[in-house]
């Protein structure tokens, strides 16, 4: 299991992207959060097992019917001491 910081760019704000993604990641039982960033991108911080990574990436690419994802970048981060209680939308 790794902690990831994932940045999604494209038409991902004001199109229900966070809601759709958060619901998909909750179904996958991913721990973490999703939030809009000031530059128009969306950030996901999540604890992901290796065998779940493709499913998470698929959910991020799909998004909401109104969204359009141009790019997804992910980096492994060191956040071993953070404990998440499910998956949430942050405002």
Buried (B, 14 or more C-beta within 10 A) or exposed (E): EBBBBBBBBBBBBEBBBBEBBBBBBEEBEBBBBBEBEEEEBBBBBBBBEEEBBEBBBEBBEBBBEEBEBEEBEBEEEEBEEEEBEEBBEEE
